Structure formats: structure tokens, C-alpha cells
Amino acid sequence: MPKKSSVTWALDALRDFEDYKDWYLENASLSVTNSFIETVESAINLIKENNYIARMVDEIPELREYVIGAFPFIISYWIKNNKEVVVTSFLHQKMKK
């Protein structure tokens, strides 16, 4: 079985995720908030298992965007040496440039 990649978060991406988590805590039920957190954790686990699961960005094979289906967010990440993933941004789909 292939080894899972390690995942680290860029500080800005982590802050954005924490801000959105706080927003859900303040504006949605605990059940919805927990679902949001679990969905993001599941997405990260899928990325760990298969770095190339997400769509390529600008024809750069190492730069990927994972669209979260249940919530309107995109996880952008960079693949380093096929064994390390760096989450570079966590954006609401309406905020994507």
C-alpha cells in the first residue's frame, strides 16, 4: 500500500479555514458546523491518499484545486516531491479569483 503524503497548511490558508469554521459556529447549528469540519477533514485525507485527485491549475501538474462538494469551498494545494502537500489556500467559491 502506498504511503500517505504529509499535509501542511500555509498560515493564511489555515487562518481562512479557522475563520470559516468560526462563521459556521456563530451562524449555523452545531450539526452543520461539525459536518463542515468532517467534510474538510475527509477532503484532506483523500488528498493525502492521492495527491493528484484534484483538478490541475493552469496546466501546472503540481498545483491542484479540490472542490468540496457538500460546502462551497476550494482547497488549493501544491505537491512537493510527490510526498508532501502544502495547502496554499482555503477559499469560498465566490471568493476565487
Secondary structure as UniProt FT lines:
FT   STRAND          6..9
FT   HELIX           11..27
FT   HELIX           30..49
FT   HELIX           51..53
FT   STRAND          55..57
FT   TURN            58..59
FT   STRAND          60..68
FT   TURN            69..72
FT   STRAND          73..80
FT   TURN            81..83
FT   STRAND          84..92
FT   HELIX           93..95
//
